[in-house]
Amino acid sequence: MKTIRLRFTGTACAACCAKIEDEIRKLNGVGDVSISVMTGLVKIKLDSEKKESILKESKAIFDRIEPSAQFQI
Amino acid sequence: MEKIKRLIQDDKQKIKVALTLFLFGLVILLITNIRGIEWHISLELLTKSTFLVAYGIAGFSVLRTAWNKLTQKDWMNEFFLMSLASLGALAIGEWPEAAAIMIFYEIGEYAQSIAICRSRKSISDLLDLSVDICVVERNGEHVEVDPSEVEIGEIILVPAGSRIPLDAEIIEGRGEIDTSALTGESLPVAVDVGDKIMSGSLNLNTVLRAKVDATVDDSTLYRIIELSDEASLRKGKTERLISRFARYYTPIVIVLAFLFAVLPPLITGDPFSMWFERTLNLLVISCPCALVLSVPLSYFSGLGLASTRGIVIKGGDVIENFAQVETIVFDKTGTLTTGKLELSRIESYTDHFSEDELFALALALERGSTHLVADSLRRFAEQLEARGETVATVEVQDLEELPGRGVRGRRDDIVFYIGNTRLMSDIGLVVPETDESLSVVFFAMCSGVEEKRDRERTEEGVLDYLTDVDLLASFLFEDEVREEIPAILRKLKKLGVKKLAMYSGDRKSVVKRQAQVLGIDRYEGELLPQCKLQRLEDDIAEKRHNMNVAFVGDGINDAPALSIADVGIAMGAIGSDAAVEAADIVLTRDELSAIPEALQISRKTKRIAVENIIFALGLKVAVVVLSFFGIGGMWAAIFADVGVTLICIANSFRITRGSKLDWRHAGA
């Protein structure tokens, strides 16, 4: 397990962030995830072997739930 | 076309234009109503088109997002519901309402992003304190470099009037620095050679030469910024509960809306159109945003306020736990007392050594120790030398620290012991009565140990091994409580902290006297480090349901206690990795008065978060009930949606506002 931090901008929707958090948590290989709408921070504890696919899926989740947010990998 | 596109993308511009059009439309409606002007077809077209354009400008992005999501078969979101509500309003001819739904929705969204930016200000203010260029001495020259290129141990020059770029220790210069941005201390702090200066402070009046202690990434300033960022990710129970609730909120509203639309007309025979309008009201309040944002917004405002007062709180969960604190356990040294022992006098019981010789020996034995006693002896020696007296240097061997007891060392074939009563009783000495009010360490020697050691193991046992032990002297130290502490502790009691406790390794009589001066309920002295931890665990086991135990330490040797307590508070320990890791609250200033402040901030933050939840939910429930009876209508629903957002945001900002005076006066 390893922890990565990402940033996003462009949304003030707290409910969306909560929804995104839920969906990322359900991804295979994710131990835990926390998203803060206040600081635009995402912290994901993940299986390092699945890192690439998890990042890709997380970005897709962001795009689907909150298209106005820019997710920076 | 380009222009319109840009207009729709710029939130502020969009709201302005749409709102102006909307108000223009309202004015026409009003005038025609009052004057009783006959409703002319052209006037009707004008107002309707005004509202329609306002609707289009404000609502375009919501409608588009709703459509995009719909094509992905996602319709349970606020975009779709807001679109449905406003289109429904248009369908029943309520043009102003339709425009209002979209305009006020956008205003609410805009207010939320402004609120987030504002509450992040405390952190961005900290970022502004960082310095781009710093002057470093290299090969005898002064070079200007980026602070990130400076290494530990290099010498930097800080000109008067500039920010200190890196944590450092002054080696030349004496002056004043302003630490207010990091510690909330409004008065300038006097600094001199040997003092540590924190990055981000402002050097006020003289040039300081200083040796760098930490790289940029490890500097106080960056640690505080990083901890604040990280704190937003640690969520309290309330925040988690509300996000979970938000997941069910939208579906619940949809089901209610559906029931409103279908059931009553079927049962009572009312016309469907009457209930259709009431259904639309529910859709308008379908967005849980204000509710969900208000909690992290409150907490983040609380964290931000605390950080400007020199209190770094590691998360929303900590705010919640600390607001419910029932017991506070203090590590005495360095928190309640000055943390510096002053050698008061030496009582000698021997003719073999003079007092000077005893002192010189003790100094040599404590050479490697970091204990307070050792510090005190070293300081005393420095004072003597400063007065021109010489302190003899003595050679000792085999120095050994005996944790919780003292030190041992050998000179020729005599073994010396310096330590507390426990150590003395270990080596078979009964110590004499000494001044009750002073801390004491005893000095003993044991001659001829080497040749006795074999015998001890074989026949005569331990006692014989110890027969040659002599007590040489006792060193008496003053360990004064900090002046300001009793008032701070009284304040904590007044704030409802039930129990204050102090566990110490010092003499029982000293601990008792200090506890009485301080007004501490529970105290115990002569405890070994592991026993102190045990007492803390007992306190945690005794606490009432939902209440918490906090531990306050200086962060040096108390990482275990900091981590087992519900809330671990490390004082003045922002530079220590272990302390920052183990603690939940880190104080950048070395002042206990930050603790009642932290408690007030936590309580206020939590209270406001709860107020917001109750208010937002209450108003939404009220709209549902009123709509059911056909009272209030669309305008009430729009207010319940946007008004709640605005009021919750304003309420969250109460945390940082108008609170500045409370503790300045209440502190002492």
Interface residues (C-beta under 8 A of the other chain):
Chain A: A12 C13 A14 A15 A18 K19 E21 D22 S34 I35 S36 V37 M38 T39 L41 K43 R64 P67
Chain B: T65 N68 Q72 D74 E78 E109 Q112 S113 A115 I116 S119 R120 I123 D229 E230 S232 L233 R234 K235 S243 A246 R247 C287 P288 C289 V292 L293 P296 L297 F300
